[in-house]
Amino acid sequence: MHEQNNGTLGSDATTKSAPTYLSIGELSRQTGVKVTTIRYYETEGLLPLPDRSAGNQRRYAREHLDRLRFIRHARDLGLSTGAVRELVALSSEPEQDCKVANMIAQTHLEDVRNRIARLKSLEVELERIAQSCSGGTIGDCSVIAALSDHGMCHGHHGT
């Protein structure tokens, strides 16, 4: 077993080639990923299971840190867990053609563009509804009336 030093990855002070391991808490701090999420990624097979210390503590190596940063960045970009799983698998085959990775990115880009278009439509409709309110009582409120009758809307914005 290797001793943990100051919590950074690299070589141990006493043995230049011995790797330094991170605890799950330190891995969480360095990546900004919650401990429960790290455990979830392990159970889902997105993150390889770490070695264990004699006391059964998880011991993460550089590969875990790099993979978790990859996963975090992909999730921050809104990629689904399934897409991340495919990309992780692809990343382990560096000689493979990247057209599948590009297809995943293109499909996600199209989904994002569709969501943006829907949000813009919602913005226009909500602005129209909010501006139609001239004050008064709830009984005469145009916002309440518009929310009660979808037919008063000017466009489709349902799910």
N, C-alpha and C positions, 0 to 999 in steps of 0.2 A: 504494500500500500504506500501511496505517496502522501507526504505531509502537505497540508494546505498552508500557503504563506499569506500574503497580505490581501488575498481575494482577487488578484489580477491574474490573467492568463499569461503564460510564458514559462520560462524555465525556473526550476527551484534554485534557490541560492546555493545549496550544497551540491546539487547534481545538475549540471548544465542541460542534460538531455531529458531529465525527468519532468513530465508535465505537471502543471499546477491545476488543481480542481476547484470548482466553485460549488458552494452550497446552493440549494434551490433559492434561498433568500437572496444571495448575491447575484445569481442569474436573473432573478426577478428585478432587482435594483438596476442592473446594467442594461436590461432590455426594456424596462417599463411594462413588462407582462406580469400579470398577477400570478401568484403561486398556483392558485386553483386552475388557471388557464394553462399553465405549463403542464400540470398533471393531466388535464384534459387532452392536450396535444400529444402527450405520451400514450394515453389510452387509445387515441384515434390513430396512432402510428405515424403522426406527422413529425414527431420528435423522437429520435431513438432513445431507448431506455438507457439510463446512465448506469455506470458502475456503482457499486455500493461499498461503503466503508465497512470495517469490521463491526461497527455499531449500527449498521444498516442505513446509514445516511446516504442520500443521493449525492453522487459526485460527478459534476458536469465538466466536460472538457471543452476545448476550443470549438470542436465541431458542433456541440450543442448550442453554444453562444452564436455561432455563425448561422446555424439553421434557424434558431429562434428569431434572430434579427431579420432573416429572409421572410419567415412566416409573418412576423409583425408588420413588416413593410407591405407585404401583399395584402394583409387584412386591412391595414390603414388605407390602402387604395380601393377597398371595398370588394375585393375578390372573395368569393365564397370559399368555404372550407373544402369543398370538392375540387374547385379550381386550384386551390393551394396544394391539395394532395397531388393533383396531376403535375403541377409545376415542380414540386419537390421530387417526384419520381423522375421527371425529365432532367432535373439538375444533376441527377446521379449518373447520367449518360451523356457526357460532354461531346462525344463524337456524333450523336444523333442530330438529324436535321432539326432546325428550330421552328419549322412551320407549325407544329402543334402548339408550341408556346405562343407564337404570334396569333394563331387562331383564337386561343383562350383570351389573349389581351384584346383582340379585335371584337370578340363577342361581348366582353365586359364593357368595352368602350361604347358599343351600340346600346347596351342596357343603360349605361350612365346617361347617354344622350337622350334616350327615351324618358328616363326619369326627370331629367332637366326640362324637357318639353312639357311634361305633365305638371311639374312644379310651376313653370311659367304660366300655364293655363290657370292653375289654381290661384296664383298671385293676381292675375287679371280679374278673375271672378270675385275673389275676396275683396279686392280693392273696390270693385263696383258695388258690392253689397255694403261694405263699410261706409262708402261715400253716400249711399242712398239714405242713410239714417239722418233724419232731421231733428232728432231729439223727441221729447214727449214721453209718453208712457209705454210700458211694455205691451199693452194691448194694441197699440198702434205702431209698434216697432217694425221697421222694414227688415232689419237683420233677422229677427225672430220669424217673420213671415217668409223670408227667402229660405231660411233653413227648414221651415216646415213644408215648403212646396218646391220640390226640385224643378218643377216646370217654370219657375220664375228665373232660373239660371239661364245665362246666354250661351253656354257651351257645355260640352260633355267633360266632366272631371271626376267621374266615379272610378272606382277601382275595377 
